[in-house]
Amino acid sequence: MFKFTEASKSTVKLKLALMGASGSGKTMSALRLAFGITNDWNKVGIIDTENRSALLYARLGKFKHLHLPPPYSPERYIQAIEAAEAAEIECLIIDSASHEWAGTGGCLEINERIAIEQFKGNSWSAWSETKARHQRFIQKFLQSDMHVISCVRTKTETQQLNGKVIKIGTKEIQSDEFEYEFTTVFLIDKETHYARVTKDRTGIFDSEPFLITEKTGKDLMKWCEDADIQTVSQEQLQTFNALKDFTEELKSYNITSKSLDVIANTPIRDNTEYIHAEQTLTRFSKEITYTLIDTALNTLTDQKELDAVRKFKDQCDKITNAEESIALHKRAEKMFTTLLKPKLTANTTNTTNTTNTTSATSTTNTVTVSE
């Protein structure tokens, strides 16, 4: 029988991801975070695929430990999660989720085997079955009544430019959509062990790097327990839709970034159990704005236009009010329409559009992106 209960953030279970290269401090950070969440080592459990390396931190407290050897199939991870539930673990650490994707017997190997056995070597056709199994693993920990901290390895992404290999960022060793499933995602630097937040649905973190400690877990629990859910207003819902639509338009002009991908893939909810509407709108609006500012500074050549964009950036940097921050995307859209869109359209079609050029730079050479 189905039963409705009163909506409250106290019922929310945190789903967190800690991403970083080997040696960045994911396990230590996860354990300190978990203790901050539970305040009881007996309620902390860890699924250890890293050759029992979590036991090196047994000095911290008497947490529960499960060694998970290969094969690292989604089904074996699911069994391990069920074992944690049976042991009444309140906060489960999965260290590491990368093996489920790229480890021995993980999804990549599973897909190759299915391709050979069922699809005459066609790995593309095999993904329909492999992804279904992978998705069952994801849904298992998302729907679990435990707080879950997932540790994920990262690797350096490079590309060749003018005969040189250059570093362009990092990429998690997991499926492309994996990070979108979490309440908050932390990226930990290998050299400093400091973390920065790359995705956040709580609104309690800023952009400054910090060391993950027990206090981080306590702050997250305070967010869970502080207040009841507030319904997202119709106006906020319309703004979400406008941001997502604008993101899709930018993508059509090959303006992309990881932040824009997050916006495009964040579902619009009807309450803030998963999204704190005001904080999320503020962050998304700023991310779109600064992505466009960077694109403009790298695309435009006219000095007066560049000065106008820099002035606009200075104005954005000084805004702290949430209402003004959310409205930033409207000014960014104006900048896109008047300055960038004509240039990008001309570059795409290799034709000169006199009308668009005129709208981007007036006859008096005065450019503004202010309202």
N, C-alpha and C positions, 0 to 999 in steps of 0.2 A: 504494500500500500504506500502511495506517495504521501509526503507530508511537507507542508511549507513551514519554514521557520523565519523569524525576524532577521533581516539582513544586518550583519555586523562585521566590521573588519577583524574582530577578535576570532572569527572563524577562518580567516585567510591563512593559508600555509605558504610560507615563503619558498620560492623556487629560485635559487641563486646560482650563478655560474662564475667560476674563477678560472680565467684563462691566462696562460703564460708559457714561456719556454721551459724546458727541463731545467731545474735548478733555480727557478724564480721564487719559490717559496709557497707554492699553491697548497701543499698539504698542511704546513704549519698555519697558514692563514685560515684555511678551512676549519681546522680544529679550534682555533681561537674564536673564530666567528660562531661556530656551533655551540661552544660553551657560553658565549654571550647570549645566544638565543635561549638556551635551556637552563643555564646556571646549575647544571648537574651533569657531571661526566658520565654517570650511569645511563643517561638518556641520549647520549651521543653514540652513534654507530658509524663505522666506515667500511665500505666495500673496497678492498685493496687489490688492485690488479698490478701493482708496481713492485712485485717480488717482496711483499711484506714490509715495504719501506716505511709504512705508517707506524710500525712498531718502534721505530727509532724515536718517536715522540711520546712513548708511553710514560715518560717522566712528567708529562703535563697533567695526566690524570687517568683514571681507570675507565676509559671509553671502551665500547664494544668493538671487536675487530672480526672481520670475515675475509679470509684469503680466497680470492677468486682466480684460479689458474685458467689458462686457455683450455678449450676454445672460447673465444669471447663473442658468442652469438647473442643476439638480442634476447633470446629465450632464457639463456643462463643469467643474464643481468636481471631479467624479470623475476626469476626464481630467487636471486639474491635479495632483491627488493622485498619480495614476499617474506623471506626469512627475517628481514629487519622489522617488518610489520608484526610478525608473530612474536618477536622479541620485545615488542612495545617500545621500540626506538622512537624518540620524538624528533630528532634531527639526524638525518642520514647524509653522510658524505659519500659520493661516488668518485673514487680516485683510482682510475681515471675513466671518463666516458669516451675518451679517444680510442681506446682499444675496441669498443663496440663497433666503431666505424672502420678503423684501419689496422687493428691488431690481428693476431693469428686466429683464424676462424671468425673474424668480424665481417661486417657487411660487404666490404670490398671483395674479400675472398669468397664470400657466399655468392655474390653476384657473378663472379667469374665461373664458379662451379655450376650455377644454375644455367648460365649462358651455354656452357659446353654440353650439359646433360639434356637441356630441354629446348634450346633455341639455336642449335648448330653454330655455337660460338658468337651469336649476336648478343653482346652484353647490354645494348640499349633495350632490347625487348625484355631482358631479364629483370630490369629495374622495377617493373610493376610489382613483381613478387617480393623483391628485396626491400623496397621502400615500405611496403605494407608491414613487413616484419619489423623494420626499424621504427616505424610509426607506433607500433604497439609498445615498444620499449619507452618511447617518449611519453605516450599517454599513460603508461603505468606510473611513472614518477610524478607526472603532472597531476594526476587524479588521486595520488596517495594522500592520506591524512597525516603525513609527516612533513616537516620542513625538509627540503632537499637542497644540498649544496653539491653541484657537479663541477669537478675539476676537469679542465680540458687543456690539452697541450696545444701550443701554437708553433708555427714554422714561419720562417722568413719568406716573403714573396718578393721575387725579383723579375725584372724584364730587361731585355737587351736594347740599348739605345746607342746608336752610333758606334757599334762594335764593343761597347762596354756593358757589363752587367751591373745594374743599379738596384738598390733596395727600394721597394715602393711601399712596404708595410708588412703586416703580419696576417696570417690566416690560421684560423682554428683548425685542428685536425678532427673534423666532424663534418656532418652534412651542412650544406650552405645555409639551410634555414634553422639550424639548431639554436642559435643564440636568440632568435625571436621568441622563444617559448618562455623566457625567464622574467621574473619580476625585476631583477637587477643583474647586470653583467659587469664584472670587474676584470680589467686587464692589468696584470702584474708585471712590472719591469724586472728583468733578470738581474740587472746591476744593482739597483737600489732597493728592490723588494717592495717598492711603493706601488700602490694601485691607483688607477684612474677609472672612473665609471664611464662605460661606453654605451650603456643603455640603462634606463632607470624609470620605473613606474611609481616610485614612492615620492619623488621630489625632495628628498632629504639630503641629497649629495650635490656638491658643486663641482666645478671642473678641476679643482686643485688636486694633485696627487697626494695620497696619504697612506699610512701604514694600517693595514687591517688588524684590528685587535678585538678583544672581547667587547669593547665599547661599541664597535660597529654593529655587532649582533644585538646588543641592548637597544641601540637606536632603531634598528629595524623592527624589533619587537614592540617598541614604544609606538612606532608608526602603525603596527597591526592593531594595537590595543587602544589607541588614543580616542578614536571617535567612530561613530557609526557611519555607514555609507551614505553619501549624498548623491541624489540622482543627478546625472548629467543634464544640464539644461538644453532646451532646443537650440538656443543660440550657440552653445558650446559644440553641439552636435553638427550644426551647420558649418562652424569654423573647422572642425575636424575634416568634414567633407571637402571644404574649400582647399585646405592644405594638401589633402591627398590628390585632388584634381590638379592643383598647380604643380605638384610633384610629377605627375604623369606628363604634363605638358613639357616640363623641363627635360624629362627623359627623352621626349621626342626630338629635342634639340641636342641630344647627347651630353646633357649636363647631368652628371651622376656623381654620387658619393655614397659611402657606407651609411651616412646619416639619412640621406634621402631614401635609401633602400629600407631602412628601419621604418621610416614614416609610411612608405608604401605598403609595408607588410604588417603594420600594427593594426589589429582589428579594432573597430569602433564598438565599445561596449555600452550598455545602457546604465551602468553604474560604475562607481570608482573602486570596486573591490579589486580590480586589476589596474585601473588607471586613475590617478589623481588628475582630474581634468585640467584644472588651471595650470598646474606645474607642467603637465605634458604639453599643453598647447603653447606655453611659454617657450619650452625647450625646442619644440618642433619649429615654431615660427622663427626663432633665432637661428636654428640650423639651416633652414632654407635661406634666410637672409644672408648669413655669412658665406654660404656656398655660392650664392650669386655674386657677392662682393668679390670673392676670390676669382670667380670666372671673369668678372668684368675687368679686374686689374690685370688679368693675363690675356685679355682679348682686345680691349680698347687701345687705341694708339694716340688719339687726340688728347693733348695735355689738359685742356679745360674739362673734358669728360672725366679723365682720370682724377683730377682735383676734386670734382663733384662727388665721385665715388668715395674718395678718401674722406671727404668731409662727412658724407653719409655714415661711413664706418665709425668715425669719431663720435657722432651723435648716438649711434647704436651702442657703443661701448659704455656710454654714460647712463643708459636707461636701466633702472632697477625696478621700476613699477611694473607689476604683472600685466595690468591692462594695456599699458603702452608697449610692453614686450610682445604681447599677443598680436597687437595691431601692426607690428613691424612687417609682417609678411605682405601687407597691403602696399606699404611703401616699396618693399622689395619687388613686388609685382609691377609697380609703376616704373621702377628702374629697368626691369627686364624688358617691358614693353617699349620704352622710349629709347633705351641705349643699346641693349644687348640683342634683342630679337631681330632688328634690322640687319645687324652685322652678321649674326649667325645664319639668317636666311640667305643673305648674299653669299656667304661662304659656301653654303650647301648647294645653291643653284648656280654659282659662278656667274651670276648676272648682277648688273648694277640697278638697284631700285632707288630711283631718285626721290620718290615720295618718302620712303622709309628713312633714307639718309637725312632728309630735311627734318623729319620728326625727331631724329636723334640729336642733331646739332642745329640749333636755330641760326638764322641769319646774323643774329647779334652775338653768336658764340657764347651764349649764356645757357648753362645747363643746371637744372635743379632736380633733386629726387625727394625734396621735402614736400610735405602736404601743405 
